[in-house]
Amino acid sequence: MRNFCITVLLLVGCAGCFSSSAPDSKSWMVMPRTDLPAPPAPPEGAAAFAATRLGPVTVSAPYDRQSFVVHRADGSVALDAYNLFAATPASLLRSPVKSRLEADGRFGHVVASASSAAADAQVEVTVTDLSLDCRADGRRKARAALSVDVVKAGRGPRDVALVGAGSGEADAESGDYSAAFSAAFDAALSQALKALK
């Protein structure tokens, strides 16, 4: 009986060690810029689209998940269980892409992929990097890389008319990952749109 009582007391004393709760996970966004200027009028005779459909936004593996992909100094990657995107990256990135296309001035009215409106072109985005770079000691950077394809729409061949690629990064030292990923993604998309040819 004495051994039983000692065992019970030890178990009660250790219960606090085994019940510590893990930190709560946080969900982060990738948001469109709100300070973009009004779209410029295309120059006279410039090739511009009256309406553009926002096609697929594809995110390559392993960046296509809600957990942050973290690049570490030893060359490995880790999935952060405590910092997550609020939805799948492909879903989150659609709004920033649409906002940037509307502000560009060449794409006219930008409609969603499910819209029944006729469109002159379709924009397709492939994201090849959306990660947190922790390879440098004590430094965190949000990174994004992507390519943009502008596909002519219509009844004839749907040829790729324009192609561009871009990358961007933003300091994430403050811990505001929404701001960091939003800035990195916008920089990459802006660079890709400027590079379209």
Solvent accessible surface area in square Angstrom, and as a share of the most:
residue,aa,sasa,rsa
1,M,178,0.80
2,R,187,0.68
3,N,114,0.59
4,F,127,0.53
5,C,60,0.36
6,I,76,0.38
7,T,70,0.41
8,V,59,0.34
9,L,127,0.63
10,L,113,0.56
11,L,116,0.58
12,V,103,0.59
13,G,59,0.57
14,C,54,0.32
15,A,53,0.41
16,G,53,0.51
17,C,99,0.59
18,F,168,0.70
19,S,84,0.54
20,S,92,0.59
21,S,107,0.69
22,A,66,0.51
23,P,93,0.58
24,D,128,0.66
25,S,58,0.37
26,K,122,0.52
27,S,76,0.49
28,W,42,0.15
29,M,83,0.37
30,V,3,0.02
31,M,87,0.39
32,P,45,0.28
33,R,102,0.37
34,T,141,0.82
35,D,100,0.52
36,L,34,0.17
37,P,99,0.62
38,A,87,0.68
39,P,77,0.48
40,P,83,0.52
41,A,91,0.71
42,P,65,0.41
43,P,102,0.64
44,E,180,0.81
45,G,80,0.77
46,A,48,0.37
47,A,102,0.79
48,A,43,0.33
49,F,38,0.16
50,A,82,0.64
51,A,17,0.13
52,T,0,0.00
53,R,47,0.17
54,L,4,0.02
55,G,2,0.02
56,P,71,0.45
57,V,11,0.06
58,T,73,0.42
59,V,12,0.07
60,S,39,0.25
61,A,76,0.59
62,P,49,0.31
63,Y,26,0.10
64,D,67,0.35
65,R,103,0.38
66,Q,73,0.33
67,S,26,0.17
68,F,1,0.00
69,V,3,0.02
70,V,18,0.10
71,H,27,0.12
72,R,109,0.40
73,A,76,0.59
74,D,116,0.60
75,G,65,0.63
76,S,39,0.25
77,V,70,0.40
78,A,29,0.22
79,L,88,0.44
80,D,31,0.16
81,A,68,0.53
82,Y,101,0.38
83,N,27,0.14
84,L,41,0.20
85,F,3,0.01
86,A,46,0.36
87,A,36,0.28
88,T,64,0.37
89,P,0,0.00
90,A,35,0.27
91,S,65,0.42
92,L,18,0.09
93,L,0,0.00
94,R,69,0.25
95,S,63,0.40
96,P,10,0.06
97,V,0,0.00
98,K,66,0.28
99,S,27,0.17
100,R,35,0.13
101,L,1,0.00
102,E,65,0.29
103,A,15,0.12
104,D,33,0.17
105,G,13,0.13
106,R,78,0.28
107,F,1,0.00
108,G,38,0.37
109,H,123,0.55
110,V,1,0.01
111,V,13,0.08
112,A,52,0.41
113,S,60,0.39
114,A,100,0.78
115,S,38,0.24
116,S,121,0.78
117,A,44,0.34
118,A,94,0.73
119,A,16,0.12
120,D,64,0.33
121,A,0,0.00
122,Q,43,0.19
123,V,1,0.00
124,E,51,0.23
125,V,1,0.01
126,T,50,0.29
127,V,0,0.00
128,T,71,0.41
129,D,15,0.08
130,L,2,0.01
131,S,0,0.00
132,L,6,0.03
133,D,21,0.11
134,C,39,0.23
135,R,110,0.40
136,A,59,0.46
137,D,140,0.72
138,G,73,0.70
139,R,112,0.41
140,R,78,0.29
141,K,62,0.26
142,A,0,0.00
143,R,48,0.18
144,A,2,0.02
145,A,24,0.19
146,L,5,0.03
147,S,34,0.22
148,V,0,0.00
149,D,41,0.21
150,V,0,0.00
151,V,19,0.11
152,K,106,0.45
153,A,35,0.27
154,G,39,0.37
155,R,248,0.90
156,G,46,0.44
157,P,112,0.70
158,R,161,0.59
159,D,85,0.44
160,V,83,0.47
161,A,35,0.27
162,L,49,0.25
163,V,72,0.41
164,G,4,0.04
165,A,62,0.48
166,G,9,0.09
167,S,62,0.40
168,G,14,0.13
169,E,97,0.43
170,A,19,0.15
171,D,85,0.44
172,A,0,0.00
173,E,63,0.28
174,S,103,0.66
175,G,22,0.21
176,D,63,0.33
177,Y,13,0.05
178,S,15,0.10
179,A,53,0.41
180,A,4,0.03
181,F,1,0.00
182,S,13,0.09
183,A,51,0.39
184,A,0,0.00
185,F,1,0.00
186,D,15,0.08
187,A,45,0.35
188,A,0,0.00
189,L,1,0.01
190,S,19,0.12
191,Q,91,0.41
192,A,0,0.00
193,L,4,0.02
194,K,168,0.71
195,A,45,0.35
196,L,17,0.09
197,K,186,0.79
